[in-house]
Amino acid sequence: MRFIIVTIFFISMALFFSVHISPETWDYTGLLPLLIPVFLVLNIFLVVLLLFGRFRLIIYPVLVLIIGWKFLVITFQWNEPDTSTEGFTFLSYNTMLFNNSWGNGNENKITNSIKWAKENPSDIKCFQEFYQDYTTPSRNSLKMISDNGTYEYAYYSANGNEKKKSYGIAIFSKYPIINSGKVFDNKRNNGAMFADIKINQDTIRVYNTHLESMNIKAADLDNLDGIKNQYRSTIKKLKEGIKLRTSQMLLLKKHMADSPYPLILAGDFNDLPYSYTYFKLREDLENAFESKGRGFGFTYNKVLFFLRIDNMFFDKALEVLQFKTLREVDYSDHYPISAVFAFPSQKKVAD
């Protein structure tokens, strides 16, 4: 029993340490952190078990939970929303092309999805997998969401014919956009862009990103046979995706380091919180879920429902007042996430 507990202790320590090793150094480093939730649960179970048995051995799982507290914090939160009345509202949403498969989607879902994106009242909206069709008025997402000029927007299309149909990432804002550009893109619908937005007397830089997709079909992992048949290719895709996301994240960090303004980084990161990418971003930025989230904050709306891969990171010069995962909005394979941010100097407490 002692040998098993000590072994679990050292494996847990190795997993905790692995999040600080770049997957570009060793492929499997990026896969090891995926086991962290399993070992956290295992150590919690050991604490309960040893309370009624070999009590002296309880020090091992207790130490694991103390040292691994940061992983518990990024897994579950129960924060109270701020009562402040000032701030600007922010939305990030992977729309899954508004349910549109290059004109072959369900018309009702397309209409309802775009309508929701338009009617959401957030001051700033970031969309990933943003579908644009100039040829069909009911699918002209740019025109509809801009709401007759209510939202000024910056838009970058990563794929398709930009004069007809395309998809990519987009930022919409009720506040003036004084500068914008792209950070990186690839041949598919991933990429990163930024917009400098003037909010009253202050300016922020908003980054909207969609890091390299996992490229794993949920249907392939929906049953035991699928897992057996696909596990080799799944492992390969995971390793390749993790390495690509690492390089993209480093490009983002380099670009953000030169930002002249406080920044918000939002989007679909396609990485769990137990990853090198997440912890590297966490070195310099706060995470809105950790600061004001409640529950587990899962953002994926498919078979692997327990994934939190959509995030908002923000500069320490800003303050997040509220954060929500909008699980009632199920048009896409991702749930939208929303927040309220403020400059501390502008914050006012409600009566």
Summary of the structure (lengths in Angstrom):
residues: 351
radius of gyration: 21.4
end to end distance: 58.0
largest distance: 71.2
contacts: 1142
relative contact order: 0.14
helix: 40%
strand: 27%
